[in-house]
Amino acid sequence: MLLSDLLFPRTCPFCGRYISDQQIRETYLDWICPDCWRRLPRTEQDLKAENSTETALTEGKTVIKKALHLNRAGAYLFYEKGHPIQQVIHRMKYRDEPEWGIYLGRQAVLGWRDERFFDEIDVIIPVPLHPKRLRERGYNQSEYIARGISEITGLPIDTTHLTRTRNTPKQALQDGEGRKTNVAGAFAVNHPEQLYHQRILVVDDLITTGETMRSCLQAMRAFRGATISVFALCKAQ
């Protein structure tokens, strides 16, 4: 055992158990124990042509899907209140631990069984934060998830063409109708001609009702001829 392991032992964020060097060699996981890894609430939406993430964005209507230039959408994990995944997402967003985004972004690609989801992409765009909120938090958690995806796929990340123009109140504090009006027109695009006819993957940490992502997709219609796919780390049930 290394001295660093004695002084700073690696423990699983879900169950708190020690992660041994032997487990890391056998599983290639250095941040979560094998038992908790197997129990992650995976959605398996990579194998489903129609799923709750896509339905949240399109209301189940093909005409809306076409209007948004949406190719496909999916989430890696279900977000369950009371499940340890809630704690991890909270730590990633609010506890200055954005590296969780990188870890889970990597594992999402490695665990996603339909490889075409990431193969048929030219560029990754993380959902942006408003500049004021970015300064307060110090990082954009969605960008860290995108970094994890990029490390495995080699796809470039673009953080310049989609911007958040309004510092909206947190969606979690809004009711159903308030969620829709809160983020309406909150995003804008810069130099859309530079992404004409590109295959774009938009990445976010959590999709609940889909209003924030739908607002992004509305703005991104300015990328003429582009096809857009959506990946969320988690989808609320």
C-alpha positions in Angstrom: 0.0 0.0 0.0 1.3 3.4 -0.9 1.9 6.0 1.8 -0.5 8.4 0.1 -3.2 5.7 0.4 -2.6 5.6 4.1 -2.6 9.3 4.6 -5.4 10.0 2.1 -7.3 6.8 1.5 -9.6 6.6 -1.5 -13.2 6.1 -0.3 -16.4 5.5 -2.3 -18.6 8.7 -2.3 -21.7 6.5 -2.1 -21.0 4.0 0.7 -17.8 5.4 2.2 -15.9 2.1 1.8 -12.1 2.0 1.1 -11.2 1.5 -2.5 -8.1 -0.7 -2.7 -5.3 -0.7 -5.3 -6.4 -4.3 -6.2 -9.9 -3.1 -7.0 -8.6 -0.3 -9.1 -6.4 -2.7 -11.1 -9.3 -5.1 -11.6 -12.1 -2.6 -12.4 -10.2 0.6 -13.7 -12.4 2.6 -11.3 -10.5 4.8 -8.8 -13.5 6.9 -7.5 -16.3 4.5 -6.8 -16.4 0.9 -5.4 -17.5 -1.9 -7.7 -20.7 -2.6 -5.8 -21.9 1.0 -6.0 -20.9 1.2 -9.6 -23.1 -1.8 -10.5 -26.0 -0.1 -8.6 -25.9 3.2 -10.4 -29.4 4.0 -11.6 -28.7 3.7 -15.4 -31.5 4.7 -17.7 -30.4 2.5 -20.7 -31.7 5.2 -22.9 -28.9 4.6 -25.4 -30.9 1.5 -26.5 -34.3 3.2 -26.7 -35.3 5.2 -29.7 -38.0 6.9 -27.7 -37.3 7.7 -24.0 -38.3 10.1 -21.2 -35.5 12.6 -22.0 -36.6 13.0 -25.6 -40.2 13.1 -24.6 -39.5 15.9 -22.1 -38.0 18.0 -24.9 -40.5 17.3 -27.7 -43.7 16.5 -25.7 -43.7 13.3 -27.7 -44.5 15.2 -31.0 -42.5 14.5 -34.2 -43.3 18.0 -35.4 -41.6 19.6 -32.4 -38.6 17.2 -32.8 -38.2 18.4 -36.4 -38.6 22.0 -35.6 -35.8 21.8 -33.0 -33.6 19.9 -35.5 -33.3 17.3 -32.8 -31.6 14.0 -33.9 -31.8 12.1 -30.6 -31.6 12.7 -26.9 -30.7 10.6 -23.9 -29.6 10.6 -20.3 -27.1 8.3 -18.6 -28.5 8.1 -15.1 -31.8 8.6 -13.4 -31.8 11.3 -10.8 -33.5 10.0 -7.7 -34.0 12.1 -4.5 -32.5 10.2 -1.6 -30.2 8.1 -3.8 -26.5 8.8 -3.4 -26.5 10.2 -7.0 -28.3 13.2 -5.6 -25.4 13.9 -3.3 -22.8 13.5 -6.1 -24.7 15.9 -8.3 -24.9 18.4 -5.4 -21.2 18.1 -4.7 -20.4 18.6 -8.4 -22.5 21.7 -8.7 -22.3 23.5 -5.4 -19.4 22.0 -3.4 -16.5 22.9 -5.7 -16.0 19.3 -6.9 -16.5 19.6 -10.7 -14.2 16.7 -11.3 -17.2 14.4 -10.7 -18.4 15.7 -14.1 -15.3 14.5 -15.8 -15.5 11.1 -14.1 -19.1 10.5 -14.9 -18.7 11.9 -18.4 -16.0 9.4 -19.1 -18.0 6.5 -17.7 -21.0 7.5 -19.7 -19.2 7.1 -23.0 -17.6 3.8 -21.9 -20.9 2.5 -20.6 -23.0 3.7 -23.5 -23.7 0.6 -25.6 -24.8 2.5 -28.8 -21.5 3.9 -29.9 -23.1 5.8 -32.7 -24.5 8.3 -30.3 -21.1 9.8 -29.9 -19.6 8.8 -33.3 -22.1 10.9 -35.3 -21.0 14.2 -33.7 -18.7 17.0 -34.8 -18.6 19.2 -31.8 -19.8 19.3 -28.1 -21.5 22.3 -26.7 -22.1 22.4 -22.9 -25.1 24.3 -21.7 -23.7 27.6 -20.6 -24.1 29.5 -17.3 -24.8 33.2 -17.2 -21.4 35.1 -16.7 -22.5 36.3 -13.3 -23.3 32.8 -12.0 -20.1 31.5 -13.6 -18.1 34.0 -11.7 -19.9 33.0 -8.4 -19.5 29.3 -8.9 -16.1 29.4 -10.6 -16.9 26.7 -13.1 -19.6 25.3 -15.4 -20.4 21.7 -14.3 -21.8 20.9 -17.7 -18.4 21.8 -19.3 -16.7 19.3 -17.0 -19.1 16.6 -18.1 -18.3 17.6 -21.7 -14.6 17.3 -20.9 -15.0 13.7 -19.7 -16.9 12.9 -22.9 -14.2 14.6 -25.0 -11.3 12.7 -23.2 -12.8 9.4 -24.5 -14.1 10.4 -27.9 -11.6 13.1 -28.9 -14.4 15.4 -29.9 -13.8 19.2 -29.6 -15.7 21.3 -27.1 -17.1 24.7 -28.1 -18.0 27.3 -25.4 -18.2 30.4 -27.6 -21.2 29.9 -29.9 -24.0 29.5 -27.3 -24.4 32.0 -24.5 -26.8 32.6 -21.7 -28.0 36.2 -21.9 -30.3 36.3 -18.8 -29.3 35.3 -15.3 -32.5 33.4 -14.5 -33.6 32.2 -11.0 -33.0 28.6 -10.3 -35.5 26.3 -12.2 -36.0 24.1 -9.1 -37.7 27.1 -7.4 -40.3 27.5 -10.2 -43.6 25.9 -10.7 -44.7 24.2 -14.0 -45.6 27.4 -15.9 -42.9 29.4 -14.2 -40.2 27.0 -15.5 -41.3 27.7 -19.0 -41.4 31.5 -18.8 -38.2 31.6 -16.6 -35.9 30.4 -19.3 -37.8 31.6 -22.4 -35.3 33.5 -24.6 -32.5 33.0 -22.1 -30.0 31.8 -24.7 -28.4 33.4 -27.8 -25.9 32.3 -30.4 -22.8 34.0 -31.8 -21.6 33.7 -35.4 -24.1 30.9 -36.2 -22.7 30.6 -39.7 -19.6 28.9 -38.3 -21.7 25.9 -37.2 -23.9 25.6 -40.2 -24.5 21.9 -41.1 -22.6 20.6 -38.1 -23.6 17.6 -36.0 -23.8 19.1 -32.5 -24.0 17.4 -29.1 -25.4 19.6 -26.3 -24.5 18.5 -22.8 -26.2 19.3 -19.5 -26.0 17.9 -16.0 -29.7 17.4 -15.3 -32.9 17.5 -17.2 -36.1 17.7 -15.2 -39.0 19.1 -17.3 -36.7 19.9 -20.3 -37.5 23.7 -20.4 -33.9 24.9 -20.1 -32.7 22.5 -22.8 -35.6 23.3 -25.0 -34.8 27.0 -24.7 -31.2 26.2 -25.8 -32.5 24.2 -28.8 -34.8 27.1 -29.8 -31.8 29.5 -29.9 -29.6 26.9 -31.8 -32.1 26.8 -34.7 -29.9 29.6 -36.0 -27.3 27.0 -36.8 -28.9 26.3 -40.2 -28.6 22.8 -41.5 -27.2 21.5 -38.2 -28.5 18.4 -36.5 -28.5 18.4 -32.7 -28.3 15.6 -30.2 -28.7 16.0 -26.5 -26.9 14.2 -23.7 -27.7 14.7 -20.0 -25.8 13.1 -17.2 -29.1 12.7 -15.3 -32.8 12.7 -16.0 -35.2 13.3 -13.1 -37.9 10.7 -12.9 
